[in-house]
Amino acid sequence: MKNEEICQSTPLVGSGALVAAFTGCMTPVTVITDPPGATVYSRGSGRPSYQWEYRGSTKNGPVVFKVPYNAIKTRVCWPAENGKPAVQSEEVYTKLLFKDDPVIKFKK
């Protein structure tokens, strides 16, 4: 096959295909809080430009989300109740490389 034929027969990879390729490389993370009801935030670790992202609330059970990073930082915030202020956890650093379904637990 000539070079011109190879170039013409090779499909272009669009952003949709790129996203699909990375979706298979994403690690599912589960966050459990005690007591339930906290909001969960995470961000990639290693670059200051990574932004905190809201991942859900543990009000109805664990929060599960997928990330494409090798490591993440996670934190949770329990809402204010009975006149007491909201409580924010410390940031938890978790390595994800070569781990299947990591579980991160927070206790108030």
Stockholm file with secondary structure:
# STOCKHOLM 1.0

chainA/1-108         MKNEEICQSTPLVGSGALVAAFTGCMTPVTVITDPPGATVYSRGSGRPSYQWEYRGSTKNGPVVFKVPYNAIKTRVCWPAENGKPAVQSEEVYTKLLFKDDPVIKFKK
#=GR chainA/1-108 SS CCHHHHHHHSCCCCHHHHHHHHHTTCEEEEEEEESSCCEEEEEESSCTTCCCEEEEEGGGSCEEEEECCSEEEEEEEECCBTTBCCEECCCEEEECTTCSSCEEEEEC
#=GC SS_cons         CCHHHHHHHSCCCCHHHHHHHHHTTCEEEEEEEESSCCEEEEEESSCTTCCCEEEEEGGGSCEEEEECCSEEEEEEEECCBTTBCCEECCCEEEECTTCSSCEEEEEC
//
